[in-house]
Amino acid sequence: MPNYVHRTTKQYLQSWSPNDLPEPLANYIENPDLSAVVGVPSRYWVITGDVITEMSQAEKDAVDAALLQAARDAVASQVDGVEDIIRALALTLLDELNNHADKINAILDAADTAANINDFKSSMLAITDYPQRTIEQLKTTIRNKLGS
């Protein structure tokens, strides 16, 4: 039985009956000459007509850059998953950063509105300390953020 290479996906099918191919025969190269691409990953193959050749280094670099970008996009999109730990951590981190920003803004407001040092001291005394967090509080917060 012949071997086939899919013209688009570059999938290599060894010893397949033409009747068993998942797509029409026109989408495949029958018994392709792979001598020019021995040991080369199929993502670096160029198919022109029925000829399979190896990409140039610049083309390989472009393929690798696109794959890296896609992998990074996939990781970044995990933030959109409502049951994902990354999203829960990101939301927790945002809350903590916003709480810190609120404290800094309260200090800046105290400085902006103070007419003298005593006013400033009085305003500063009204600002409560920001507590440190424990691992248990972090786990509880993450658990509460899942699904949101």
N, C-alpha and C positions, 0 to 999 in steps of 0.2 A: 504494500500500500504506500502511496506517496506521502511526502511531508509537505506541510504548508506553512506559510508565514502570512499573517493578516496584514494587509496593506496599511491600515491605520493604527491598530493597536500594537503591531509588531509581535504579536503572540505567535510562538512557534508550536505547531501541532505536528507531532511525529507519528507516522504510520496511521493516517486517518483515511477512511473511505470518503470520497467526495459526497456521498449521500448523507454522511453523519456530521458534516460541517454545520456549525451553528448559524452560519450566514450563507448567502449565495456565493458560489464558487468565484464569481468576479471580484469578490473582496479579498481574495487570497492569491498568493504566488505559489504555484505548484512546483515542488522540488526545487526550491530556490538554491542558488549558489551562495553559500555563506562563507566561502573561503576568505573574503576580504574583511570579515567581521568576527573571525574566530577569537574568542576571549573578550570581545567587546560587548558590554551590556546593551541590550536592544534599545534602550532609550537614546543611545548614541548612533543608531543606524539611520541612514538616509535611504529612502526607497524612491527610486525614479524608474517608472515603468516596472520592469521585472528585475531590475538591478539593485542590489543592496550594497551600500558602501558605508564607510565610517565617516562621521562628522569631523570637521576641522576642530582644532582646539578652541577657537573662538565660539563655534556653534555649541560645543560641549559646555563651555563656560556659561553660555546663555541658558542652556537647558538646566544646568545646576542652579543658576541664579533663580530661575522661575520655580524650580522645585523647592528651593529654600524659602522663597517668598510665600509659596502656597502652604508650606509647613508652618511658617510663622503666622499666617492668617488663620490657620486651623487652630493653633494654640490660643491666639488672641480671641477667637470666636467662642472659646470655652466660657468666657465671661457672660455670654448670653444664656447659658444653660442654667435654668432655675434650680436644678438639683445638683449643681456642680460645686465642688469645694473651692475652686478658684474664684467663682462668682461670690460665694459666701465670704471668703477671705477679703476679696476686693471691697465688698460692701462694708465689712467690719473695719477695714483700713480707712475707707472714706469717712465713716462715722468718727473714728478716732482723730483723723486729721481735722475734720470739721470742729470737733470739740476743742482741740488745741487752738485752732484758729479763733474760736469764740473767746478763749482765755486771752490770747494775744490782743484781740480787738478790744476786750474789756480794759486791758492795761493801757492800750493806746487811747481809748476814750477817756480814761481817768487822767491821762497826761494832757489831752486836748482841752478838757473842760475845767481843769484846775486853775483857779485864780492865783493860788499861792501854794507853797509846799505843804501846808496843813490840809488844804483841800485835796491835794494829790494823795497824801498819806491816808486821809479818811476814805477816799474812793478806793484806794488799793486794799485797805482793810476789808472792804465789802466784797472783794473778789475771793471766792473760795478756792482752796487748793484743788488741783486736779489729781485724783488718786491714781496710783499705779494699778495695773491690771494683773490678775493672776492667770495661770494657765486654765484653771477651771472656768473663770469668767470668759476667757477667749473661746473655749470649747462650747460653752452655753450660747454665746453670741453667734458663733458659726452655725450651731444647730438651729437656732432661731432664724437665721438668714436663709437657710436652705428652703427652697420653694418660693422665695420672694423675688 
